[in-house]
């Protein structure tokens, strides 16, 4: 689906910018920079924000389930059963 008709980029191209790590775009302006363009009319900013939000939510769900099993901090925060105290 074409997200930006001014710069002609798709939702797939926006998602391709979303690599895990500190360089991952968090704003529409950062997505434009990743794609080598700049906003023109700005009508696509809301759609880009939606794509970013959904991608971040999906990543968070995956991380929560995958990381919680290995997370020592989460295990340390669990209450100690009364029998063990």
HELIX and SHEET records of a PDB file:
HELIX    1   1 UNK A   11  UNK A   16  1                                   6    
HELIX    2   2 UNK A   28  UNK A   34  1                                   7    
HELIX    3   3 UNK A   45  UNK A   70  1                                  26    
HELIX    4   4 UNK A   72  UNK A   77  1                                   6    
SHEET    1   A 2 UNK A   2  UNK A   4  0                                        
SHEET    2   A 2 UNK A   9  UNK A  10 -1                                        
END                                                                             
